[in-house]
Amino acid sequence: MAFGEFNQTLVGEIPGTPTNIGGVMHPGSPEPLVITASVQPSSSNDLKMLPEGRRVYKSYTLYSRQEIKEQYRLTIYGDAYECVHAEPWGNGILPHYKAVMQRVQS
C-alpha cells in the first residue's frame, strides 16, 4: 500500500519555531523537507477525523515510513498542502505513518 512502486517523492517544509524577541513573536525559518509517501484520496472516514469546518477542503491521505507531523507543508500535484492530522499506523507487520493533508487556502 504505502511503499514500492506507489511511492512519490514530495518536497515541502517544516515550519520554523517562533521566537519571542522583546515581547514580539517572530516566525522561525522553515526547514526543507523531503518525504517519500503513497498519496491517496482521503476517504470519508479520514475526513471524519477533522474539525467540521475543515472537511470541505481538498485533501489527500499519505502513508509513509517517514514520520509526518501536523503543520508540515508539502507540495502535492503542484499545490501546497498542510498536515492537519497525523498518527502512527502500524499493523504489526509494517509500521508506518498516516497523515491527512489539506490544501492550503490562500
C-alpha positions as CSV (number, residue, x, y, z in Angstrom):
1,M,0.0,0.0,0.0
2,A,2.4,2.7,1.1
3,F,5.6,1.5,-0.4
4,G,7.3,0.4,-3.6
5,E,6.0,1.5,-6.9
6,F,3.2,3.6,-5.5
7,N,5.5,6.0,-3.7
8,Q,6.1,9.6,-4.7
9,T,8.8,12.0,-3.6
10,L,7.2,15.1,-2.1
11,V,9.0,18.3,-1.1
12,G,8.0,20.9,1.3
13,E,9.0,22.5,4.6
14,I,8.8,22.2,8.3
15,P,7.6,25.4,9.9
16,G,10.3,27.2,12.0
17,T,10.0,27.6,15.7
18,P,8.7,31.1,16.6
19,T,10.9,33.2,18.9
20,N,9.9,35.9,21.3
21,I,12.1,39.0,21.0
22,G,11.2,41.8,23.3
23,G,7.6,40.6,23.7
24,V,7.1,40.3,19.9
25,M,6.7,36.9,18.3
26,H,8.8,36.4,15.2
27,P,8.4,33.4,12.9
28,G,11.3,31.0,12.7
29,S,13.0,30.0,9.5
30,P,11.3,27.0,7.8
31,E,13.5,23.9,7.2
32,P,13.3,21.9,3.9
33,L,11.5,18.6,3.9
34,V,11.6,15.7,1.5
35,I,9.3,12.7,2.2
36,T,8.6,9.6,0.2
37,A,4.9,8.5,0.5
38,S,1.9,6.9,-1.1
39,V,-0.6,9.7,-1.9
40,Q,-4.2,8.5,-1.8
41,P,-7.6,10.4,-2.0
42,S,-8.9,10.9,1.6
43,S,-11.8,8.6,2.4
44,S,-14.9,9.8,4.3
45,N,-13.5,8.1,7.4
46,D,-10.3,10.1,7.1
47,L,-12.3,13.3,6.8
48,K,-14.3,12.5,10.0
49,M,-11.1,12.9,12.0
50,L,-11.0,16.6,11.0
51,P,-12.9,19.5,12.5
52,E,-16.2,20.2,10.7
53,G,-15.1,23.4,9.2
54,R,-12.1,21.8,7.5
55,R,-13.9,18.8,6.0
56,V,-14.8,20.7,2.8
57,Y,-11.3,21.5,1.6
58,K,-9.5,19.2,-0.9
59,S,-7.4,16.6,0.9
60,Y,-5.1,13.6,0.4
61,T,-4.1,10.9,2.8
62,L,-0.4,10.0,2.9
63,Y,1.2,6.7,4.0
64,S,4.9,6.8,4.7
65,R,7.7,5.1,6.6
66,Q,8.9,8.6,7.4
67,E,7.2,10.4,10.3
68,I,4.9,13.1,9.2
69,K,3.8,15.7,11.8
70,E,0.9,18.2,11.9
71,Q,1.8,21.5,10.4
72,Y,4.3,20.0,7.9
73,R,3.7,21.5,4.4
74,L,4.2,19.6,1.2
75,T,3.6,20.2,-2.4
76,I,1.2,17.6,-3.9
77,Y,0.4,17.8,-7.6
78,G,1.6,21.4,-7.7
79,D,-0.5,22.7,-4.8
80,A,0.6,23.4,-1.2
81,Y,-0.9,21.1,1.5
82,E,-0.6,21.2,5.2
83,C,-0.8,18.2,7.5
84,V,-3.9,18.5,9.7
85,H,-3.9,15.0,11.3
86,A,-1.1,12.6,11.7
87,E,-0.7,9.3,13.6
88,P,1.4,6.2,13.7
89,W,-0.2,3.5,11.6
90,G,1.1,0.0,12.5
91,N,-0.3,-3.3,11.7
92,G,2.3,-5.3,13.5
93,I,4.0,-6.2,10.2
94,L,4.9,-2.9,8.5
95,P,4.9,0.1,10.9
96,H,4.4,3.4,9.1
97,Y,2.6,6.8,9.4
98,K,-0.7,8.1,8.1
99,A,-1.3,11.8,7.6
100,V,-4.3,13.7,6.2
101,M,-3.1,16.7,4.2
102,Q,-5.4,19.6,3.3
103,R,-4.9,22.2,0.6
104,V,-3.7,25.5,2.0
105,Q,-6.3,28.1,1.4
106,S,-5.0,31.4,0.0
